[in-house]
C-alpha cells in the first residue's frame, strides 16, 4: 500500500476513525498499531510479514536476555546482529555476493554460475527490509550499551518496530526516541493538527506532482528511449534526477511525519533542504538524516570518528560512507556513488576549500554539483552507463535544445522545484521575508495550492524510489 | 487567522477551487484513469472472440475492430490485443490464442512491424506490466476507473487548451472497449517518430531467431485449426524507407515464410493510409485498415 493510493486513503480513514477508541489504553493501542501496520505491510505480500515478525522476535527476546543475563549480554547481542544481518544478507545481498564471487573466480579463468544456485525466494527483495532491520538493530544496540531499558510488552515492541507510517521507507526511528512516546495517548492540539496536514499535503505534492512528473523525462533518458543526447541535455537530466529523488524521498518522509503527528507522535526531521548546503559535510546533516545519524552513531563513532586523528578519521568516514552505499543496494554503482562522496568529503576535510568562499551562496551550486555527479551512479543501470553519462557531462557535446519543448510537461516541474527551493532559501536567510510569510496566513494559500496541484497536475503514479532499499 | 480554523478554511478553499476548475476546464485530452481501464479491460478480456488481432502500437492505435467486424458475418467478433512496443514472443502469441473462442471460426491476425521482432520488444513490457496487476489494483482499474476518471490530471502544456477548449495540434484519443484507441492530430508531425526509430534501429536490428520462433509457432497454431493472417502495419512512407534501410526487415521474405507455414499474407495499398505522427495511423486510416483486413478474412474464409 502506498501513501498516494486510494487504498491507503481508505485505510487511513478507517485507522483514524478507530484511533480515538483504540488508542486510549496501552495494550489496545499497541495491538491496534501492530495489527494495522501488519495489514498495511501485508498488502504487498503477506508472506514477508514472517520476516518482520522473525526479525522482531529475535530482537525483542535478545533485548530482554541482554538485561537479564548481563554476563552473557555479548552473546545475545551477537545473536541479534547475526539474525538481522543474515536476513539482510540472504534477501538483499545474496545475488550481489554471488556476482562478486563469480567475478573473482572469472578473474582466474574459472567460470561458475552461483546466481543460478540461489533459491528463488531469496532473490525477492522484501519492501523496506533495510529500514526495519536497522530500526530493529538500533533497539538491541541501545539496550546492549545500557542506553535503553527493553520493553517487556511484546506489542509495545512491535508497535515501535512496525509503525506503519515509517515501516517501509523511514525515517528510521530510534527505540530510545519512540518507545516512551508510545506509552501515552495524546490528542494533538490545533497547531499540531495543522502542521500534520501541512506535512501530508506538502509530502504528497513533492511525490505526486514534482517527482512523478519528472519521472517520464528521467526514465526515458536512462532507458535509452529519448532521441536526445549531448552535454546540456545530460546536465538537465541529472539536475532533474537530483530533484526527483529528493522530492520522492523527502515527500515520503514528510507524509510519514504528518501521519505520526496526527496520531500525537513526533518523528524527527529526515530532510532539511539538503541542496541549500554550503559544504558536503553539511549536506550529510540534511539528507536522509535518520540514516546518516544511524551510521554516525553505530558505525562512524564506534570506529573512532574524528577523535583519532585526521587520517584515521578519514578512514572511518570512508568505511561509513561505503557501508551506507551498500545499504542502498547490492550494486557496484551504489559503492561508486558512496566512493565519490568519500573523495569529495576527504578533499573538503583536507583542503577546507569551502572556507575561501566565506559562506557565500556561491557554495550552494558547487556543493549541489558534487552531489549531482555522485547521483549519476546512483541512478545508472550499471557502471558502463554511469561512466558514459559522466563523460558526456564534461565532453562539450552539442545538444538539440528542442528537448526542452518535447519534455516541457516534465521539465516545468523541475523549474517549479527549483523555484520552491529559492523561496525557501529566502525564507531561511531573510528575516523580513520570513516574518511577512508567517504573519500573512500564506500557509493556508500554499497548502490549498498544493492540494489543487495534487488533484489537477499529479504525474503518473509510481512507487516511491526508496521502497527498493 | 486562528490556527484552529486553518484546516477547515483550507479544505473549503480547496473544494471551491476544485469545483470552479472542474466547471471551467474542459476534460483533459489524455485521461490516465480511462487509459488504465482500457489496458486492464483488454488484458483481462474473456476468451470469447473469433478474431484476435495482435501487434504493437501501430495495431492498438491503427486497427479498428468495429470496421473489421462490419465486413464479417454477425457471429464473428473481434478483439484488438495490440500493446505498446509489443513483440512476438511465444508467450504473447499464446496470450493472443488464449482469447479465442473454443468453438466456431478461430482467427489470429498479426501486424508484423519491424520493431515487433527486436530483442527490445519481446520482453513485452507493457503487457507483462498489466498482467502482473493483481488484487485491489486490478479491481480499481477495472471497476473504479469510471468514477476516478472525473479526477484525471492534466498535463501542464494542456492547461491553456483545457481553458479554451481548443486542443488543436494535440493528439486526441478515443478508447474503445474492443481494444482500439482512435488517435488523431490536426497536423502530422513526423520528425520525432523518425528520430526515435532512427535511434532504435541504429542500436538494433530485427532478430532472425525471433522470426524463426514466430514462424514455428504460427505453423503449430495453423495445424491446430486456427486461421492465421498477417500484414505489415501501414505507416508513413518515410518511416517505411527508414525501417527498410536500417532494421534489416525483409518484408517479402517474411511474407513468403508466413505463407509457407500456412498463413495468409495480406498486401495493403500503403498510399491509401495516413499517419498522424509519422508512425501511427489516424482514426480514418485505422478504420480503413480494419475494413481491408475484414475483407481479406471474408474472402479467404467465408466467400
Contacts between the chains, C-beta under 8 A, distances in Angstrom:
chain1	res1	chain2	res2	distance
A	6	B	140	6.1
A	6	B	144	7.1
A	6	B	148	7.5
A	7	B	136	5.4
A	7	B	140	7.6
A	43	B	136	7.8
A	190	B	2	8.0
A	190	B	3	4.7
A	190	B	4	3.9
A	190	B	6	8.0
A	191	B	3	5.0
A	193	B	7	6.4
A	194	B	3	5.3
A	194	B	6	4.9
A	194	B	7	5.9
A	197	B	6	8.0
A	197	B	7	5.5
A	197	B	10	7.1
A	213	B	156	7.9
A	224	B	199	7.8
A	224	B	203	7.3
A	225	B	196	7.6
A	227	B	192	7.1
A	227	B	195	3.9
A	227	B	196	5.2
A	227	B	198	7.6
A	227	B	199	4.9
A	406	B	192	6.7
A	408	B	156	7.1
A	408	B	157	5.6
A	409	B	155	4.6
A	409	B	156	5.4
A	409	B	157	5.3
A	412	B	156	4.6
A	412	B	157	7.9
A	413	B	156	7.6
A	441	B	1	4.5
A	441	B	6	8.0
A	443	B	6	7.3
A	444	B	1	6.7
A	444	B	6	5.5
A	444	B	9	5.7
A	444	B	10	5.3
A	444	B	13	7.1
A	445	B	13	8.0
A	447	B	10	5.1
A	448	B	10	5.3
A	448	B	13	4.5
A	448	B	14	5.2
A	448	B	17	6.8
A	451	B	10	7.3
A	451	B	14	4.5
A	452	B	14	6.3
A	452	B	17	5.5
A	452	B	18	6.7
A	452	B	21	7.4
A	455	B	14	7.9
A	455	B	18	5.9
A	455	B	151	6.4
A	455	B	153	7.5
A	456	B	18	8.0
A	456	B	21	6.5
A	456	B	153	5.9
A	456	B	154	5.6
A	457	B	153	5.8
A	457	B	154	6.3
A	457	B	156	6.6
A	458	B	153	4.7
A	459	B	153	7.5
A	460	B	32	6.4
